[in-house]
Amino acid sequence: MRHLRFIRGSAFILGALALALAMPATTGASSHSEAPGTAKDRMADDTDLYAFVAPDAPDKVTFVGNWIPLLEPNGGPNFYTFDDDVEYYINIDNAGDCLDHIRYQFKFKTARRNPATFLYNTGMVTSLDDPDLNVRQTYTLTRFDNGSPTVLVRNGVVAPNNVGPTSMPSYNDLAQAAVTTLPDGTKIFVGPRDDPFFVDLGAVFDLLTIRRIPGNMGGGVDGLGGFNVMTIAIQVPMAKLTKDGAAPNARNSVIGIYDSAERSKVRVLQEDGTVLNAGPDVQVSRLGMPLVNEVVIPLGAKDRFNHTKPTGDASFLSYVTDPELPKLFNLLYGLPIPTTSRNDLVTVFLTGIPGVNKPANPRQVPCEMLRLNMAIAPNTENPNRLGVIAGDVSGFPNGRRLPDDVVDVEERAAAGGTVLTPDFNNSPANALGDGVDGNDLPFLPYFPYVAPPHSPFTHQHHREEPIHPASVPATTSMQTAGAATANPVGAPKLSFRLAGQNPSPSSKLEFTVPKAGRVSLRLYDAQGRLVRTLVDQDAAPGSFTARWDGRAADGSQVAKGIYFARFTAGGESIEKKVVLN
C-alpha cells in the first residue's frame, strides 16, 4: 500500500476539496488554436495534456500530450504528421520550484520512399515495416535530467495514419504495434488518435450558450466528435520521476507537468520551397492546466503566455485573481457570482491544493502547471467524471484522466457553486455544464488508452442541433432552470439508449461499458443484415456517445424504414429500434 492512500477518507481533504471547487469557468476546446500565434502555427499547437495513474499500471504515471488540433480524418493526400522542424516536450517539475527538472524531448524525421507518387501508401499495409507504406515518420526520444541528456529511443516508429479499410484492414493492431517498451518498463506511443477532449464548441463560443439549461441533463453536441489529433503518450515508473529516485511518499510524491513545443528562432523560406532554420530554439506553445490560455488569458497576452516559462507566471497573476468569465456568467445569465478577488484560484492553478497535490516545498514559486500526487491510488471502483468536486481525488484537478469532464467542473466553480462559497452554492450554479458528458469513442483499457483515430472512410461529425428555447441567455431562464440533479456514482452497468428525437438520423446512441473488454455498436436493417459498424474495439469502463448519420458502411444513404442498433459488451447485448423517415 503506497503512502497517502488513506487520503480519500481524510476529513482534512474535505476542506481541500472546497479549494478545488473554486476554479474559473472555462469554455471551448482545452487549447485548440487558443492564441493568435498558434492559430497560424497549428503544427506546434498543444491541444491537451493528461497525467494520471492508470488502474492497470498503478506503479507508473501515464502522460498524454496532444498536438495539432481538429484533424479531419479525410487528410489525404498529405496525411498528418508531427513537424520535423518542431521539438515537442513533456516537462516535469519534481521539486516544487517550477523548473524543468525532467524533460522528455521528441524530435521527428519524415521519409518518403517513392516521391514520384501522390499516395501515402502504394498497397495494403499489414505491418509497420511494410514496403507499401510510402510515408514514414520516426522519432528520437531524449530525456534531460536537470539539463543532462540521455537518448532513450532512436528511430522509434510513429504509428501511421488510418488511411481506410482497404489500405489498412487491421488498423488498430497496426497502430498498437507502434508501442515501444524500454528495459525499465517505460512505454511510448506516438501517432494519430481520436481527440479525447469533449465539449460543445458550437454553443459555448456563442456567448456561453447552454442548449439545455442548466447543463447537467445532456443535450450538448461534442464539437470535437469525429476529429483526430496527434498524440505522444509515455508511461514512466514512478521512481523515475521522484526527485530522490525513491517510491512516492509524503515528501516527494507531487509532480508538476506541462507540455510545450519549440521552434528555431529564425526561419527562412527559400526560393525552392524549403525552409532554413537557424538560431536558438524558442518556446512557441505550452499547456498545463486545461483551458487556461484559452479563456483565462486575454487576447493581448496569449502569445506572450505561450512564450513564457512557468517561472515567469507572476506576470499573469491578475488574470487568475480577477477572472473575466465569472463576470460574463453574471452579465449573460444574471446569476449572483463572486467576481471579486479570487485568491482561492491561486491555490488551484499556481501552488496546488494542500493535502492533495501541493508539493512539500516551503520555497515553492507560484506557477501554472498540471499537478499530480502520484501516491493517490487510482479509483477503480467508482471513478467520477467530476473528479475532486465529486469526492474522487484521483481525478481532476489532481492530474487529469481522459474521462474527466473539466468543462463542467470549471463552469460550476466559476459560478460559485462550491462549498467554499456557501452563499452561492445552490441551483443552478452547482449544476452548470455544457451538456456533453463523455467522449464519442470508448477509451482503451490499456496503454496508450486514447481511442484509435477515426477512419476517413466511415467517420462522421455531428449534425446541427437546434438550441433549446430555454437556453437563451436570460435571468429568468437560468434562475428557473430547476434544482441540480445528482451525478450518479457507483459501478457502471450495461446500458444503451437513444437520446434526441427518434425517428431522426442524428439521434445519439448513448452506451455504458460496465467493465474492460471488447465492445461493439452495430446497425442492422429489418432483415437482420449489417448496415454499419459504429464501434468495434477494446474499451475501458465508462459512458460514451455515438451518432449515426443514416449512412451505410459504403457511405451511401440508407432507405427510410426501421433499423436496429445492437450494443454488445461482455457477452451481453442490448438492442434499440431506430426509425428513419
VENBELBEL-V188795 format. One record per residue. NEAR is the number of other C-alpha atoms within 10 Angstrom. Layout:
{{NEAR} {NEAR}}
//
This chain:
{{7} {15} {15} {19} {13} {12} {18} {18} {10} {12} {9} {13} {19} {17} {15} {19} {25} {19} {25} {28} {28} {29} {27} {29} {28} {26} {24} {22} {26} {25} {28} {22} {22} {25} {24} {13} {17} {21} {14} {11} {14} {18} {20} {28} {28} {30} {29} {28} {30} {24} {29} {27} {27} {21} {14} {12} {15} {18} {19} {23} {22} {25} {25} {26} {26} {28} {27} {26} {24} {21} {21} {19} {26} {19} {13} {14} {11} {11} {17} {21} {22} {26} {18} {16} {18} {19} {20} {30} {24} {26} {23} {25} {24} {23} {23} {26} {20} {25} {18} {22} {19} {24} {23} {20} {22} {23} {19} {21} {16} {14} {11} {14} {14} {15} {11} {7} {11} {12} {17} {23} {23} {15} {15} {16} {22} {17} {17} {17} {10} {12} {14} {19} {23} {19} {20} {20} {21} {20} {20} {16} {21} {19} {20} {17} {14} {12} {11} {11} {14} {12} {12} {14} {17} {12} {13} {20} {23} {26} {25} {25} {27} {26} {23} {18} {14} {11} {18} {22} {15} {15} {23} {16} {13} {18} {24} {15} {15} {19} {20} {16} {14} {11} {6} {9} {12} {17} {19} {23} {24} {28} {25} {30} {25} {27} {29} {23} {22} {26} {28} {27} {19} {18} {23} {19} {12} {9} {12} {23} {22} {26} {27} {21} {28} {28} {26} {23} {19} {17} {23} {25} {25} {24} {21} {24} {26} {25} {24} {26} {26} {25} {26} {23} {24} {24} {24} {20} {18} {20} {17} {16} {24} {23} {20} {13} {11} {13} {19} {23} {16} {15} {13} {24} {27} {30} {25} {30} {27} {28} {28} {25} {25} {19} {21} {17} {13} {12} {13} {10} {10} {9} {7} {6} {7} {9} {12} {12} {15} {12} {10} {10} {15} {15} {20} {24} {31} {29} {28} {29} {26} {24} {25} {24} {24} {20} {23} {20} {23} {17} {14} {10} {13} {22} {19} {16} {23} {23} {17} {17} {19} {22} {15} {15} {16} {13} {10} {17} {18} {14} {15} {22} {17} {18} {24} {18} {20} {23} {20} {18} {22} {16} {15} {16} {20} {17} {22} {16} {22} {17} {19} {11} {12} {19} {14} {18} {24} {21} {19} {27} {23} {24} {23} {29} {25} {17} {19} {26} {26} {23} {28} {16} {12} {8} {10} {15} {18} {21} {25} {28} {28} {28} {34} {29} {27} {32} {27} {27} {23} {21} {17} {12} {10} {12} {23} {25} {25} {23} {26} {25} {25} {17} {16} {19} {26} {28} {30} {30} {31} {27} {29} {25} {24} {22} {24} {25} {25} {29} {28} {25} {30} {26} {28} {26} {30} {29} {32} {29} {27} {24} {21} {19} {18} {10} {13} {19} {19} {17} {18} {24} {27} {26} {27} {27} {31} {32} {24} {24} {29} {22} {26} {27} {25} {30} {26} {19} {20} {15} {19} {24} {20} {22} {24} {24} {25} {27} {22} {19} {16} {19} {19} {20} {18} {18} {14} {9} {14} {8} {15} {14} {11} {17} {20} {20} {19} {14} {14} {13} {17} {23} {17} {13} {17} {13} {14} {17} {13} {9} {13} {9} {12} {10} {14} {17} {14} {19} {16} {23} {17} {18} {15} {14} {10} {15} {15} {15} {18} {20} {21} {21} {22} {18} {22} {19} {24} {18} {18} {17} {16} {18} {21} {16} {22} {18} {24} {19} {18} {11} {9} {10} {11} {16} {19} {20} {17} {21} {18} {15} {18} {19} {25} {20} {21} {23} {24} {20} {23} {23} {21} {24} {18} {22} {16} {18} {16} {10} {13} {9} {11} {15} {13} {12} {12} {15} {23} {20} {25} {17} {27} {22} {21} {13} {8} {9} {15} {15} {15} {15} {17} {23} {16} {15} {11}}
//
